Amino acid sequence: MHGTFDTPADAYRALNSVAWPVVIKADGLCAGKGVFLAPDFADAKDFVERVMEKNELGPGGRRILLEETLEGEELSFIILTDGKRYAPLVPTRDHKRVFDGNQGPNTGGMGAYSSDELLPDDLRELIRSTIVEPTLHGLAADGIPYQGFLYIGLMLTKSGPKVLEFNCRLGDPEAQAIVARMDFDLAETLADVAAGCLEPSKMRWKPGASACVVLTSGGYPGKFETGKRIEGLTGVDNITGVRVFHAGTKLAGGTLVTNGGRVLGITAAAGALGDSLALAYATASRIHFAGMHYRKDIGAHATHLRAAGN
């Protein structure tokens, strides 16, 4: 890491000595919009100015971090712990950029998918032994009796998994893909966590894969309009394997309308990733609201790799 900076002037000076591209992170919560991969000084300066001087991200942007760029595939590795025992959830991968091909600005998440093929057994054990367990041991040593979900954002580089971030929550939209594969009573498991008696063996998972496609308001993650009538949801929840998670919606006079940037999460589970994606996209095509936007390539990279390997 190149450093942490509390003033724009210090950040600008530091930018004169970094290797490009460089990762700039707002140090606070910014609804998933606080990370920018800057290709050069001009773009980096523009981001710092918007975050720290124009306050576009609010209090979360008062301090920034400059970090080296890591190359590889991202992975969301999330665990549930009662402070003593822990259990990994199924692996997921998020899609942050607003446009296909990972283009455009970062968002809170445009979609995610889960498949056991994301995480070979040897990699799972490496992550557990070198990242998860040392983290939990460190929390215990510091007297922090943490109970709940621990989100570990990883970059799978050529030299091994590297930690990008920790969050004390489930990821969004990773949570939708994860819930679609649960084969246990979540409420009962969370009660066990709160009581300090988590039993990891009770957390069973459906085989196959799941996918979530996020439908957003036009203009998101920038300025967008709300109050758009949502059509096409009738009967969707009756489609086998499909669930629609509401995010930015509300009822206005008995009519369901948009009320946020990320509006709906269309989530599907099936025996294979390709089938999950096809089902999610077929369902998304039935839904409409003015300005609706969604990525058409969620999980495409994984399916291409799998096809190439056949």
C-alpha positions in Angstrom: 0.0 0.0 0.0 1.3 3.5 -0.9 -0.4 5.2 2.1 -3.5 6.7 3.7 -4.2 10.4 3.2 -6.5 12.8 5.0 -6.1 15.9 2.8 -6.3 16.3 -1.0 -2.9 18.1 -1.0 -1.2 15.1 0.5 -2.9 12.7 -1.9 -1.9 14.7 -4.9 1.7 14.8 -3.8 1.7 11.0 -3.3 0.3 10.5 -6.8 3.6 11.8 -8.2 5.4 8.7 -7.0 3.1 5.8 -7.6 3.2 3.1 -10.3 0.3 3.2 -12.7 -2.4 2.0 -12.7 -3.1 2.7 -9.0 -6.1 1.8 -6.9 -7.7 4.6 -4.9 -10.1 3.7 -2.1 -12.3 5.8 0.0 -11.8 4.7 3.6 -15.5 4.8 4.6 -18.8 3.3 3.4 -19.7 4.6 0.0 -22.4 2.2 -1.3 -19.9 0.2 -3.3 -18.7 3.3 -5.2 -15.6 4.1 -3.3 -13.0 2.3 -5.3 -11.4 3.6 -8.5 -8.7 2.0 -10.7 -6.8 5.1 -12.0 -4.9 4.6 -15.2 -2.9 7.9 -15.0 -2.4 11.0 -12.9 -5.2 13.0 -14.6 -7.9 10.5 -13.8 -6.5 9.9 -10.3 -6.5 13.6 -9.6 -10.1 13.9 -10.9 -11.3 11.1 -8.6 -9.5 12.5 -5.5 -11.0 16.0 -6.2 -14.5 14.6 -6.6 -14.3 12.5 -3.4 -12.3 14.7 -1.1 -13.0 18.3 -2.3 -16.4 18.1 -3.8 -17.6 15.5 -1.2 -19.4 13.4 -3.8 -19.3 10.3 -1.6 -20.1 12.1 1.7 -18.3 11.3 4.9 -17.0 8.0 3.5 -14.6 9.9 1.3 -12.9 12.1 3.9 -9.8 9.8 3.9 -8.4 7.8 1.0 -6.0 5.0 0.5 -3.6 4.5 -2.4 -2.9 0.8 -3.1 -1.0 -1.2 -5.7 -3.0 -2.8 -8.5 -3.5 -6.6 -8.2 -4.2 -8.6 -11.3 -6.4 -11.7 -11.2 -10.0 -12.8 -10.6 -12.0 -11.5 -7.7 -13.8 -13.9 -5.3 -16.2 -13.2 -2.4 -15.3 -15.6 0.4 -17.9 -15.1 3.2 -18.0 -17.0 6.5 -20.4 -17.2 9.4 -19.0 -17.4 12.8 -20.2 -17.6 16.4 -16.9 -16.3 17.8 -15.5 -19.8 18.2 -16.5 -21.9 15.3 -17.0 -20.8 11.7 -18.5 -22.1 8.4 -17.7 -20.8 4.9 -20.6 -20.0 2.7 -20.7 -21.1 -1.0 -18.2 -19.0 -3.1 -19.5 -16.1 -5.2 -18.3 -13.6 -7.7 -19.6 -10.1 -8.0 -19.7 -7.8 -11.1 -19.1 -4.2 -10.0 -18.8 -2.2 -13.2 -22.1 -0.8 -14.7 -21.6 -1.9 -18.3 -20.8 -5.1 -20.1 -17.2 -6.1 -20.4 -16.4 -4.6 -17.0 -16.7 -1.1 -18.4 -17.9 2.1 -16.8 -17.9 3.2 -13.1 -18.1 1.0 -10.1 -21.6 0.3 -8.6 -22.9 -1.4 -5.6 -23.0 -4.6 -7.7 -24.7 -5.4 -11.0 -25.0 -9.1 -10.5 -23.3 -12.2 -9.0 -23.1 -15.9 -9.4 -22.2 -18.9 -7.3 -20.8 -22.2 -8.3 -18.6 -24.7 -6.5 -16.3 -24.6 -9.5 -15.2 -21.2 -8.4 -13.2 -22.6 -5.6 -11.2 -25.8 -6.0 -10.6 -27.7 -2.7 -6.9 -26.8 -2.6 -7.6 -23.1 -2.9 -10.4 -23.3 -0.3 -8.0 -24.8 2.2 -5.3 -22.3 1.4 -7.7 -19.4 2.0 -8.9 -21.0 5.2 -5.4 -21.7 6.6 -3.7 -18.4 5.5 -6.5 -15.8 5.7 -9.6 -17.0 7.5 -8.2 -18.7 10.6 -5.4 -16.1 11.2 -8.0 -13.4 11.0 -10.3 -15.1 13.5 -7.4 -15.9 15.8 -6.3 -12.2 15.6 -9.8 -11.0 16.6 -9.8 -13.4 19.5 -6.3 -12.2 20.6 -7.5 -8.6 20.5 -10.5 -9.4 22.6 -13.1 -8.9 19.9 -15.8 -11.5 20.3 -17.1 -11.2 16.7 -20.3 -13.0 15.8 -22.0 -12.9 12.4 -21.0 -12.8 8.7 -17.5 -11.8 7.8 -17.1 -10.9 4.1 -13.6 -11.4 2.7 -13.0 -9.9 -0.7 -10.1 -11.6 -2.4 -8.1 -11.2 -5.6 -6.8 -14.5 -6.9 -3.4 -13.6 -8.2 -0.6 -15.6 -9.7 1.1 -15.6 -6.4 -2.0 -16.7 -4.4 -5.1 -15.1 -2.9 -4.7 -11.5 -1.6 -7.2 -9.7 0.6 -8.9 -6.7 -0.9 -11.3 -5.9 1.9 -13.2 -7.1 4.9 -16.8 -6.3 5.6 -18.9 -7.2 8.6 -21.9 -8.3 6.6 -23.1 -10.4 3.6 -22.2 -9.0 0.2 -24.9 -7.5 -2.1 -25.8 -9.0 -4.6 -23.7 -12.0 -3.5 -26.2 -12.7 -0.7 -29.0 -13.3 -3.3 -26.9 -16.0 -5.1 -26.0 -17.5 -1.7 -29.5 -17.7 -0.4 -30.7 -19.4 -3.6 -28.4 -22.3 -2.8 -29.2 -22.7 1.0 -30.6 -26.1 2.0 -30.9 -25.2 5.7 -33.0 -23.0 8.0 -31.3 -19.6 8.0 -33.2 -18.3 10.9 -32.3 -21.3 13.0 -28.7 -21.0 12.1 -28.5 -17.3 12.9 -30.1 -18.0 16.3 -27.4 -20.6 16.9 -24.8 -17.9 16.0 -26.3 -15.5 18.4 -26.3 -18.1 21.1 -22.7 -19.1 20.4 -23.5 -22.6 19.4 -23.1 -22.7 15.6 -23.0 -26.2 14.2 -21.3 -26.0 10.7 -22.4 -29.5 9.7 -26.1 -28.3 9.6 -25.3 -25.8 6.9 -26.0 -27.9 3.8 -26.0 -26.5 0.2 -27.9 -27.3 -2.9 -25.6 -28.6 -5.7 -25.3 -26.8 -9.0 -25.2 -23.0 -9.3 -27.1 -19.8 -8.9 -27.0 -16.3 -10.5 -28.4 -12.9 -9.7 -29.0 -10.2 -12.3 -29.6 -6.7 -11.0 -32.1 -4.4 -12.7 -31.2 -0.8 -12.2 -32.6 2.7 -12.9 -31.3 4.4 -16.0 -28.3 6.6 -15.1 -27.2 4.5 -12.1 -24.7 4.8 -10.4 -25.0 8.5 -11.2 -28.2 10.5 -11.2 -31.4 8.6 -11.8 -35.1 9.2 -11.7 -37.5 7.2 -9.4 -41.2 6.6 -9.5 -41.2 4.5 -12.7 -44.0 1.9 -12.9 -42.7 -1.6 -12.7 -44.5 -4.1 -15.0 -44.1 -7.9 -15.7 -43.7 -9.2 -12.2 -47.0 -11.1 -12.1 -46.4 -14.8 -11.9 -42.6 -14.5 -11.8 -42.3 -16.0 -8.3 -44.1 -19.1 -9.6 -41.3 -20.0 -12.0 -39.4 -22.9 -10.6 -35.9 -21.9 -9.3 -36.6 -18.1 -9.6 -36.9 -15.5 -6.8 -37.1 -11.8 -7.2 -35.5 -9.7 -4.4 -36.7 -6.1 -4.1 -34.1 -3.4 -3.4 -35.2 0.0 -4.6 -39.0 -0.4 -4.9 -42.1 1.0 -3.2 -45.9 1.0 -3.4 -47.4 4.3 -4.6 -51.2 4.2 -4.6 -51.2 0.5 -5.0 -48.7 0.5 -7.9 -45.2 -0.8 -7.6 -42.6 1.8 -8.7 -38.9 2.3 -8.6 -37.4 3.9 -5.6 -33.6 3.6 -5.9 -30.7 2.9 -8.1 -30.6 -0.9 -7.8 -34.3 -1.9 -8.2 -34.6 -5.7 -8.4 -32.4 -8.7 -8.1 -33.5 -11.5 -10.4 -32.1 -14.7 -8.9 -32.2 -18.2 -10.3 -30.8 -21.5 -9.2 -30.3 -24.6 -11.4 -28.1 -27.6 -11.9 -25.4 -25.7 -13.9 -24.3 -22.1 -14.1 -25.4 -21.7 -17.7 -28.9 -22.9 -16.9 -29.1 -20.5 -13.9 -28.0 -17.6 -16.1 -30.4 -18.5 -18.8 -33.3 -18.7 -16.3 -32.4 -15.4 -14.7 -32.1 -13.5 -18.0 -35.3 -15.0 -19.4 -37.1 -13.8 -16.3 -35.5 -10.3 -16.5 -36.7 -10.0 -20.1 -40.3 -10.2 -18.8 -39.9 -7.2 -16.5 -39.9 -3.6 -17.6 -39.8 0.0 -16.3 -38.8 3.2 -18.0 -35.0 3.5 -18.3 -34.3 -0.1 -17.0 -30.7 -1.2 -17.4 -28.9 -4.4 -16.6 -25.7 -6.1 -17.7 -26.0 -8.9 -20.3 -22.8 -10.7 -19.4 -23.1 -11.8 -15.7 -21.1 -15.0 -15.4 -20.1 -15.0 -19.1 -16.4 -15.1 -18.3 -16.9 -18.3 -16.2 -19.1 -20.0 -18.9 -16.5 -19.2 -21.6 -13.7 -20.6 -19.5 -15.7 -23.8 -18.9 -16.5 -24.2 -22.6 -12.9 -23.7 -23.5 -11.9 -26.4 -21.1 -14.3 -29.0 -22.6 
